[in-house]
Amino acid sequence: MANVSDKLLEMLVKSGKITADDMKAAKMLEIQEVLMENSVITPKITERQKGGVTQYYCVLPARYSKDGKRHQIVCNTREEVEQRFQQAAYDAITDANSENITVADVMQKWLKSRKEGVKGQTQSGYYGMYENHVKNSAFGQSRIADVRLPECQEFINSLYKKELSKSTMSHIKSAMSMVFEYAVAHDIILRNYFSYVKINTNLCSTKRTHETDAWSDEEILQLWDASERFWRTRCKYRFSAIMLFQIFSGMRIGEIIEATWDDVDFEKGLFHINKTHALYKDYEAGMMVSEPSTPKTENSRRVIELNDAALYWLKEMKHRNEQQGIDSKFICSSFRNTLIPQPDMAKRYRVFCRAANLPYKPSHAGRKSYVTMMYERGINLTDISSDVGHKYHTTTENIYLKERHKKESTLGQKNAAILATVGNRLRTSETA
């Protein structure tokens, strides 16, 4: 296809907006960017004497030559050799791209281009989309130059059968729109058709995967008593104190794992949350990564006031560490004074739940328990959202709030309203 940026630069030169030297510099920047994205490195440049004249040369691989054969690039300066090699490689890459590049190819390039600019877990999410929905699909294998709006819409429509949620569908659409915008910026296509795609929310799944219930009041009391009993009698299940602290603070498990005692002001009862622990899959390396990270969102960076129960269990954790001779900066510390990774913490939660004769619930149940407990006791939803680090209280309400007694209490209120209306007629009808 025609190189849009070249035409634009030529128009700017003709209009006097830029000079020919400006155009040349801009073109070299574009060439170097493309070569960097494709991991192309200029081969070794060798100096030689021929007829009393110094010449410089390097080898041009067959894959970058027009006739498909290996050649030498010979010039009078190193700079000329490097420029000619880079131009030849650029031409070969962009020609191949314009003819054969697929949607999946462009998404790979897009993923590579943003690797250093986003969090690892965010990049992992996009790689997951690529692997699960694009890589081997008919749409992914289509030549991107042939793709128009109908093909983009058809791809989105094909995902409904996978029973994906509205949120997941929106994330996929957003990612693909960024991929197509990248293709436009790199002169691979002329228009981002994906920005016009529509999602039919009625066809999205309403099932929630990995649904986690909140702990009931009775279960929380059972966990409390079991934690104190096991530690008092056998010094077992040290991290059950963290489990209860999470229930009464609403913090994310990653925020607690990465936290240090310096983040806590016991005198004022404040907890400074400014980091978290990330767990994600590195698709390129093919392995899980567990590492420190910045907070999930801007609102996740916060200072919370610790209520009496949260303060109690945090002090209890400190006391237990001291009893075990642990002198670590981390709140969740191993005996070697290193933090406990998230998978290991989940194992400890699971073992403690079994000992307390309760079914295991993932760590997120603690956050949902806090939200539910506070809401049921009349705490303002905006304040609860601030505590758990949500920007919008609707997120807290729609995803985290598990109103444990709502169905029973609402039904009772309805029956009371009916009774006030019809009196004893229901009982009369039963005995009639």
Sequence and secondary structure as in RCSB ss.txt:
>XXXX:A:sequence
MANVSDKLLEMLVKSGKITADDMKAAKMLEIQEVLMENSVITPKITERQKGGVTQYYCVLPARYSKDGKRHQIVC
NTREEVEQRFQQAAYDAITDANSENITVADVMQKWLKSRKEGVKGQTQSGYYGMYENHVKNSAFGQSRIADVRLP
ECQEFINSLYKKELSKSTMSHIKSAMSMVFEYAVAHDIILRNYFSYVKINTNLCSTKRTHETDAWSDEEILQLWD
ASERFWRTRCKYRFSAIMLFQIFSGMRIGEIIEATWDDVDFEKGLFHINKTHALYKDYEAGMMVSEPSTPKTENS
RRVIELNDAALYWLKEMKHRNEQQGIDSKFICSSFRNTLIPQPDMAKRYRVFCRAANLPYKPSHAGRKSYVTMMY
ERGINLTDISSDVGHKYHTTTENIYLKERHKKESTLGQKNAAILATVGNRLRTSETA
>XXXX:A:secstr
   HHHHHHHHHHHTTSS HHHHHHHHHHHHHHHHHHTT      EEEEETTEEEEEEEE GGGSTTSS EEEEE
SSHHHHHHHHHHHHHHHHHHHHHHH BHHHHHHHHHHHTTTTS HHHHHHHHHHIIIIITTSTTTTSBGGG  HH
HHHHHHHHTGGGT BHHHHHHHHHHHHHHHHHHHHTTS S  GGGG    GGGSB   TT      HHHHHHHHH
HHHHHHHHH   TTHHHHHHHHHH   HHHHHH BGGGEETTTTEEEE  EEEEEEETTTTEEEEEEE  SSGGG
SEEEE  HHHHHHHHHHHHHHHHTT   SBSSB TTS B  HHHHHHHHHHHHHHTT     THHHHHHHHHHHH
HTT  HHHHHHHHT S HHHIIIII   TTHHHHHHHHHHHHHHHHHTTHHHHHHH 
